[in-house]
Amino acid sequence: MMLFFEDLRKLEDRTIQLILRELEQEDLRLALKGADENLQEVIFKNMSQRAADSLKEDMELLVL
């Protein structure tokens, strides 16, 4: 079974939080860089404010 990044919108917050703990930050950073703003917000709201701010900053510095 394959999970697409867009499928995260359908998951409960607690499930998203569990998934985020298992992801490498570099993979998350790259994946979110190309995601739409609504999906980014789903991810950011399931992170601590500090982690979300750090990830946003890293994404701004990331050049694809």
C-alpha positions, 0 to 999 in steps of 0.5 A: 500500500502506498501513501501519497503526501496528499493523503496526510490531509485525511489523517487525524492529527495524532497520526500525523504527529506519529508520522512526523516523528519518524521522518528525517527532517531533510526529507520533510523539508524537501517534500514540503518545499514543493507542497501547497500552502494548505498541506504545509499548514496541516504539517506545521500545526502538528509540530511544536511552534519552535520546530515549525518555525525552524522548518519554515526557515530551513525551507526558505533557505533551501534552493531547488 
